[in-house]
Structure formats: structure tokens, C-alpha cells
């Protein structure tokens, strides 16, 4: 956020720029949302007349910048890895970078939200043609390169100035109260809703509403919070409608090297087990490799001892940390963009270990789902802090267990609750507005989750109401910052920033045109539990996402268009079936009447 006159970018602009008359404003084609109550003025960089800023100042005092290169058609070259050098005009607004080629016969357009940019880097020195090259390293696999005349070399600084997040002060329509939707089955005799965290005082990374065992009073919850990392106590994520087996999530216990114990925490996990009358055992799934969990004891963390937690079994799932995943994605980018080395494709892909990580995440979620469904056993899931690998595991397990989350609407609720409400650090993991591309907090945690979902849709093509385009749209807007859905790191931060009032939800956009994101093969088997095969032989690289920028890898017929055609055909067939059913019903109703009044019977009268 950059509110009011205290915005650093605004102060920099006021120091470096001089005001120009409003009449010189150019139409840059920006589609960024705006409000009617906005004053617009033109600002020009005094050192370079080729670079202009448009400054909008909405009534709510949110600063926005539009950077426009050119007077009127700048000489900028986009060095495309597939088509070669393309000359055109470059525009940068407060939301996007827009490049359009000068060739009107075969126009080339590049439209890039600034939030997708991971870093801007200067490539080499000045060329023999007097040009300076800049590279844009993107979060969506791409690496883009532009060349400018030397006097236009302020692009790097300018992009950094405008690469800031701004809220959009327009109406909002979030998924309505996902917590009440999710917890419609409680309170019951075993679980209750607590508002102990209503003001985020118990845990500032948890939602305001929590569901806990009915036998544990709020005072004991406070003591449990002191023993769990970041105060993230075990709370309900999902409850089986028949067996009452549950999926609960939390962070690691703070046992340390001395093996510290907490009787309230031990009693609390016993209460979770007792809430399920069909089982006398509790499984604790620790997402980490056991070596990492032991190492965390040196930092005061650790894991549950089976001696301290009676009737509990601890299972390590061997999923690596965010740093390993970040490095794996970096290697994958090198393999898939811009060109693919056919002769070493399989070995290069294997060296990234990306699919191995996907396998481990899916395998962990499958073990959780199987214990709940087949074993009728309650489970507790955690990693270190409980907002990365834990979210991956609980949400994937719930997708396997509950057909509701495989619907278009249900998946939105799943993301809202398991990821957004429970404090996945979207801003830190995505690096929104942060120029430090080497930040240790960045990691493709949510990308891996969506990749796992895609793997499941490949194995069960009729089980999900949404299509591949839906998943890609979510990932694109994870970085775009166009919607407020993935801004900030917690529910508390979003409440403080008033994002529900100032931003539009991604779900509003999706729900306004559900036909775009619907799977034409979907069959509603709501009670069907999915057991995906997690063998490496059944997993594949998601070409539709990771290699979509390569024109040689795109399907000749766009799948998205084919989906729409199939949906239209299905709707037509459904109408015909309904017409035939009505006709059959009508004939069946008319048959007894004809049988009671045979044709040609004489009419008898009595006098």
C-alpha cells in the first residue's frame, strides 16, 4: 500500500518531476481500475523529455502513477526469443507494462502486469548501435529483454518506482463469509466455535473465528497458544460427515532441545482424539523431513514426543522447506524457457527435482485422506509455522475427501479458508512490490499446490467442475495484483488495510462468467473420495502453464475454446433430453385416459 502523501514513491516523484498542464495527457490504453473522483495531471521527468508520468490522485488519497515512454512513438526493441527483434512502443502504467510493435500488418502485443516482474537488470554495456539492454525476470517463468537508445536508459529506475502495489477503490464482492459456509456442521456435541481470536490477540496470523473441541475452555486455549509456534494452536479444518474423523492444523510445538512439555497441549490433542468416538488413536503428520524437525529443536521448536502424547503416532512426510522449493523452480525455469533442449529434456527435467517435490506433497495429502476416510482416524497436520506445507497438505486432502471443494464455488472457499484465512504469507512468498528478488521468503508454495490440483484433474478429468484455464487464471492473478485477493500476509493485515472495501476480489471476476472456467466433462459425484496415483510414472510437467509462452508448444486448437464448444454442446443435449422426458411423461399421463375411453364407443343416454 502507498496511501496518502506519506508515500515514498510520491515524495520521490515530487522531488524529481515538474508539473505539466492537464491538456497534454495522452491515452496510454491502461485498463487499471479508477474512480470518478480522481484528479489527473501530467508530470515530466526534467532530465529526460522522452519520459512522462501521469499522476492520478483519487478522493481516498491513494497515489497512482502512470509512466509513458514516448513522444509520440519511442524507438524500443523487444528481443523475442522466438521471433527475434521487434521494434515498437513501450508504455508502463501503475499496473502494467505494455509493448506494441510498429508493424501494423502483423501486430505484436506484450501485456505484462508489473506484479509479475521479479527483477529488472541491466544486460552488458552500450552496444555499437548506442543501445542499452534491460532484462525483466518474471515470476511466471518468462525472461524478457528490451533495448533502448542510451538517452532512454532510465527505464530501470522508472519501473522500480512504479512497481508498487496500489489498492483499487471500487466496490467489492468477496466470497460471502467463507467461514460460516465451511463450518455449517458445527457447533455439535464435540466441536464449538470460539471468538477468542476475534481481535487477533490469540494469534495474529489466524482467522477471527476458530473451531475447537467443546471440552477445552478458552483459558486453556491461551496456554496451548504459548506452546505452539506463533500461537497457532490446533484448530479444525474439516470434519467427516459420518465418522466424525477430523483434519486439524497447527504449527510445531516449542519443545526445544530440553524436551519441554505442556500438559494443556497434551490434553488438547487428547480432546481432539476423543471427539472422534470411532477411533482411539490420533495421527500427527509432520510435513518436514525428520532431520529438519530435529534441527528445529535448536531454535526452540521441534515435534511431538510419542511418550508425552499418549495414543498418538507421529509420521514425517519428508517435504522440503521453502528454500529447496525456490531453488527447484529456478532450475525448472532454466529448463523450460526460452528454448527446450530436446536431446536432454528428460534428464534436465529430472535434475530440477520439481516433479519429485510434487509427488511428495501429493503422497502426503493422500496418506492424510486415507487415514481419515479408510481408517476413520482424526489427524493433526503441521510443519514449522503451519502456513506453507501445512496449507498444501490440508487443502489437497480436503479436495480428495470432499466433492464440494472440487466445484467452482467450493474451490474458492477452500483457498479463502485454508490459505488466506489461515495466514499463508502470499505477499512474502510472491514478493509483491519487493525489489529484493533474492529475498529468502520467496517460494512457489501456492504454485505447487495448484500444480498438484492440476495433476489430480489429469487423473480424474470428470471429478472437477473447473477447468485448466481456471487454475492458470488464479496463478496469473497471484502475481498481477489487479485483485485484492492475494495481497498481504494474513487476514489481520487485509482487515487493517481495508482491502474488502478498496479492492475487487478475483472470485467476483470469475463468478461473473463461470462458463469460462467450467469443465464440460464434470460429473457431480459429491460423495466420491479420490485416491490419486502418486507414482512418478503418472505425474507429468504442466506444459499448459510452464511452457505456454513457447509458440511451438501451443496446441493448434486452443483448449479453452474447445471447452466452451463442448459446454454449449452439452447444454444443447441436456435441453433435448429434458424435452424427451417431458414428452414421455406427457404420453404416459395420456395413456390411461385413452384406455378408459376407447375410440368409436357409442354414446349411451338414459331417459
C-alpha positions, 0 to 999 in steps of 0.5 A: 500500500502507498496511501496518502502523501506519506508515500515514498514513491510520491515524495520521490516523484515530487522531488524529481518531476515538474508539473505539466498542464492537464491538456497534454495527457495522452491515452496510454490504453491502461485498463487499471481500475479508477474512480470518478473522483480522481484528479489527473495531471501530467508530470515530466521527468526534467532530465529526460523529455522522452519520459512522462508520468501521469499522476492520478490522485483519487478522493481516498488519497491513494497515489497512482502513477502512470509512466509513458515512454514516448513522444509520440512513438519511442524507438524500443526493441523487444528481443523475442526469443522466438521471433527475434527483434521487434521494434515498437512502443513501450508504455508502463502504467501503475499496473502494467507494462505494455509493448506494441510493435510498429508493424501494423500488418502483423501486430505484436502485443506484450501485456505484462502486469508489473506484479509479475516482474521479479527483477529488472537488470541491466544486460552488458554495456552500450552496444555499437548501435548506442543501445542499452539492454534491460532484462525483466525476470518474471515470476511466471517463468518468462525472461524478457529483454528490451533495448533502448537508445542510451538517452532512454536508459532510465527505464530501470529506475522508472519501473522500480518506482512504479512497481508498487502495489496500489489498492483499487477503490471500487466496490467489492464482492468477496466470497460471502463469509467463507467461514460460516459456509465451511463450518455449517456442521458445527457447533455439535456435541464435540466441536464449538466455535470460539471468538477468542481470536476475534481481535487477533490477540490469540494469534495474529496470523489466524482467522477471527473465528476458530473451531475447537473441541467443546471440552477445552475452555478458552483459558486453556486455549491461551496456554496451548497458544504459548506452546505452539509456534506463533500461537497457532494452536490446533484448530479444525479444518474439516470434519467427516460427515459420518465418522466424525474423523477430523483434519486439524492444523497447527504449527510445531510445538516449542519443545526445544532441545530440553524436551519441554512439555505442556500438559494443556497441549497434551490434553488438547490433542487428547480432546481432539482424539476423543471427539472422534468416538470411532477411533482411539488413536490420533495421527500427527503428520509432520510435513518436514523431513525428520532431520529438519524437525530435529534441527528445529529443536535448536531454535526452540521448536521441534515435534511431538514426543510419542511418550508425552502424547499418549495414543498418538503416532507421529509420521514425517512426510519428508517435504522440503522447506521453502528454500529447496522449493525456490531453488527447484523452480529456478532450475525448472525455469532454466529448463523450460524457457526460452528454448527446450533442449530436446536431446536432454529434456528428460534428464534436465527435467529430472535434475530440477527435482520439481516433479519429485517435490510434487509427488511428495506433497501429493503422497502426503495429502493422500496418506492424510485422506486415507487415514481419515476416510479408510481408517476413520482416524482424526489427524493433526497436520503441521510443519514449522509455522503451519502456513506453507506445507501445512496449507498444501497438505490440508487443502489437497486432502480436503479436495480428495475427501470432499466433492464440494471443494472440487466445484467452482464455488467450493474451490474458492472457499477452500483457498479463502479458508485454508490459505488466506484465512489461515495466514499463508504469507502470499505477499512474502512468498510472491514478493509483491512490490519487493525489489529484493528478488533474492529475498529468502521468503520467496517460494512457489508454495501456492504454485505447487499446490495448484500444480498438484490440483492440476495433476489430480484433474489429469487423473480424474478429468470428470471429478472437477467442475473447473477447468485448466484455464481456471487454475492458470487464471488464479496463478496469473492473478497471484502475481498481477495484483489487479485483485485484492485477493492475494495481497498481504500476509494474513487476514489481520493485515487485509482487515487493517488495510481495508482491502474488502472495501478498496479492492475487487476480489478475483472470485467476483471476476470469475463468478461473473462468467463461470462458463469460462472456467467450467469443465464440460466433462464434470460429473457431480459425484459429491460423495466420491473420495479420490485416491490419486496415483502418486507414482512418478510414472503418472505425474507429468510437467504442466506444459499448459502453464510452464511452457505456454509462452513457447509458440511451438508448444501451443496446441493448434486448437486452443483448449479453452475454446474447445471447452466452451464448444463442448459446454454449449454442446452439452447444454444443447443435449441436456435441453433435448433430453429434458424435452424427451422426458417431458414428452414421455411423461406427457404420453404416459399421463395420456395413456390411461385416459385413452384406455378408459375411453376407447375410440368409436364407443357409442354414446349411451343416454338414459331417459 
